[in-house]
């Protein structure tokens, strides 16, 4: 039986150039097992049924964005113009995504995100920050 060299491995695995020099590729020993990630894959219906909250002080902008998402197949889209209500709404509905205007007069988006910190999942907060100001810098 022929021993496969590192050059053989590179030819068979062109994108994986991180193998150590002692790596020996043996096709008979290559076993592919399904992972938990593959078993828990998300399909299009899961994405389109995501619970989305739009937060913007401009009612026309919030409604336009909600309508665009709904027309593109998203079924659970809601909007609010009150940034102070976001924390309680998220506690009640556990949104998959919060589209948040950064610049609002009564309470800016950064203050809203601070109020949502208790809902972080593994250091992740489901917020997409947007603004209508063309030169706005993020903190």
Residue pairs with C-beta under 8 A, 6 or more apart in sequence:
3 24
4 24
4 25
4 26
6 19
6 21
6 23
8 25
9 16
9 19
9 23
9 24
9 25
10 17
12 25
13 19
13 25
48 73
48 74
48 75
49 74
49 75
49 76
50 74
50 76
50 96
50 97
51 76
51 78
51 93
51 94
51 95
51 96
51 97
52 69
52 74
52 76
52 77
52 78
52 95
52 96
52 97
52 98
52 99
53 78
53 79
53 80
53 86
53 89
53 90
53 93
53 95
53 97
53 98
53 99
54 62
54 65
54 66
54 69
54 77
54 78
54 79
54 80
54 98
54 99
55 62
55 79
55 80
55 81
55 83
55 86
55 98
55 99
55 100
55 101
55 104
55 109
55 112
56 62
56 65
56 79
56 81
56 99
56 101
56 104
57 81
57 83
57 101
57 104
57 105
57 106
58 81
58 101
58 132
59 81
61 101
61 132
62 79
62 80
62 81
63 79
65 79
65 99
66 77
66 78
66 79
69 77
70 77
78 89
78 93
80 86
80 89
82 106
83 104
83 106
83 107
83 108
83 109
83 111
83 112
84 106
84 107
86 98
86 100
86 112
86 115
86 116
87 112
87 115
87 116
89 95
90 98
90 116
90 119
91 119
94 119
95 126
96 126
97 126
97 127
97 128
98 116
98 126
98 127
98 128
99 127
99 128
99 130
100 109
100 112
100 113
100 127
100 128
100 129
100 130
101 109
101 130
101 131
101 132
102 108
102 109
102 110
102 129
102 130
102 131
102 136
102 138
103 109
103 131
103 132
103 133
103 136
109 129
109 131
110 139
113 125
113 127
113 129
116 125
116 127
117 125
119 125
129 138
